[in-house]
Amino acid sequence: MTTSNNSSTPDDNAEVLGADAGNTTEKDPSDWVTGDEPMTGAQRSYLDTLARDAGETISADLNKAQASEEIDRLQGKTDRG
């Protein structure tokens, strides 16, 4: 069994994948391709719970990106993050 260990060194400014790529699972909501779509059912449900816990009311008209930002804010306020 032969194992190939092909590796290349990327340019300093190049985007990378793999071990040196950092956290690639988190993306700024303002950079989301679908960020302007209506929030998901899961986001709506979780925001409802967080808002109740925080004693706040939140618009139900949020898009996905806005909902994500509100979730982050309320998680910090309610110690659920």
N, C-alpha and C positions, 0 to 999 in steps of 0.2 A: 504494500500500500504506500503510495507516494503522496506526500502532502506538499502542496504548492504554497509558497510563501511570497507571493508577488506583492510588493509594496512600492508605492511611489511617494515622493515627498511633494506635497502641494505647495503652490506659491503662497507667500505670506498672506495675501488678501483673498485667497480662494476659499470657498465654502467647502467644508469637509464632512465626511461621514465616518462613523466608527468611533474608536476610543477617544480621540481628541476632539470630537465634535461638540462636546458640552451637552447641555440639556436640550435635546431637540424635540421633546414632547410638549414643551410650553411655548406658545407663540402669543405675542401681543394681540389682544382682540381686535385692535385697529388694523392689523395685517391679515385678518381672516378673509378668505375669499367669500365665505357665506355669512360673514358677520352682519350684513344688513338684512338677512332673512329673519322672520319672526322667531322669537325664542322657542326653544323646544318645550315639549310637555314636561320633561324632567326638570328643566331649568325653572319653569313656571311653578311647579310643585315645591321645589326646594326653596325658591325665593319666597313663596307664601309662608313656608315654615320659618325661614330665617327672619322675615319681616315681622311675623307675629312674636317671635322670641325677642326681637329688638324693640318691639312696641312701635313699629313704623308702618306706614302705608307706602306702597310703591305702585307706580303706573303699570298696568297690565299690557301696555303698548310697546314694551321694550323689544329691541331686536336681539339677536344672539350675542353680539359683542357687548351691548349695554347690559344685558342680563348677567353675563359673565363678570363684568366689572362690579355690578351691584352684589353679586354673590361673594366676590372677594372682600368687598367692603364690609358686608354684613357678617361674614365669617369672622373677621377681625373684631367686630363689635360684640359678637355673641360668644366669642371663644370657641367657635366650631371649626376653625381652620386648621 
